[in-house]
Amino acid sequence: MRSKAYRASFFVISLLIISFGVNLIVRADMGNSPLTATPYTCSAIIPEITFGTWTIIWSVVVIIVEKILMGRDMGTGQVLM
């Protein structure tokens, strides 16, 4: 079993990679998905915080809300999706 620190660092690195990819897609004018529409709007309203940072914040919020709604039924598989 891997340590929590290892899993947490892997999670943060994954969020950074996803944020970078989403940012590239938006900058290339390829559009954005419903999941990235909220961070994109937030970055337009509050430009001091970058789009990538908003994407990370929004992803964490979505996971927290999912955990609250699913409770104990939420396993590792749902977090990794």
C-alpha positions in Angstrom: 0.0 0.0 0.0 1.4 3.4 -1.0 1.7 6.2 1.6 -0.8 9.0 1.7 1.9 11.5 0.9 2.7 9.7 -2.3 -0.9 9.5 -3.3 -1.5 13.2 -2.5 1.5 14.3 -4.5 0.4 12.1 -7.4 -3.0 13.7 -7.2 -1.6 17.2 -7.2 0.7 16.5 -10.1 -2.3 15.0 -12.0 -4.4 18.1 -11.4 -1.5 20.3 -12.7 -1.2 18.2 -15.9 -5.0 18.4 -16.5 -5.0 22.1 -15.9 -2.2 22.6 -18.4 -4.0 20.5 -21.0 -7.2 22.3 -20.6 -5.4 25.6 -20.8 -3.8 24.6 -24.1 -7.2 23.5 -25.5 -8.8 26.8 -24.6 -5.9 28.9 -26.0 -6.0 27.0 -29.2 -9.6 28.0 -29.6 -10.8 24.4 -29.6 -13.6 25.3 -27.1 -14.1 24.0 -23.7 -16.2 21.4 -21.9 -18.9 22.0 -19.3 -16.4 21.0 -16.6 -14.0 23.8 -17.7 -16.6 26.4 -18.4 -16.8 27.5 -14.7 -13.0 28.0 -14.3 -12.9 29.8 -17.6 -15.6 32.2 -16.5 -14.0 32.7 -13.1 -10.7 33.5 -14.7 -12.5 36.2 -16.8 -14.1 37.7 -13.8 -11.1 37.5 -11.5 -8.0 37.7 -13.9 -5.6 37.8 -11.0 -6.1 34.1 -10.6 -5.0 32.2 -13.7 -7.2 29.8 -15.7 -5.1 26.8 -14.6 -5.4 27.7 -11.0 -9.2 28.0 -11.3 -9.2 24.6 -13.0 -7.4 23.1 -10.0 -9.7 24.8 -7.5 -12.8 23.7 -9.4 -11.6 20.1 -9.7 -11.0 20.0 -5.9 -14.5 21.5 -5.3 -16.1 18.9 -7.5 -14.4 16.1 -5.7 -15.3 17.5 -2.3 -19.0 17.8 -3.3 -18.9 14.3 -4.8 -17.5 13.0 -1.5 -20.2 14.8 0.5 -23.0 13.4 -1.8 -21.7 9.9 -1.9 -20.4 9.6 1.6 -18.9 6.3 2.5 -19.8 4.8 -0.9 -17.1 6.8 -2.6 -14.1 4.7 -3.3 -10.7 5.4 -4.8 -12.0 4.6 -8.3 -14.5 7.6 -8.2 -11.7 10.0 -7.1 -9.5 8.9 -9.9 -12.1 9.4 -12.6 
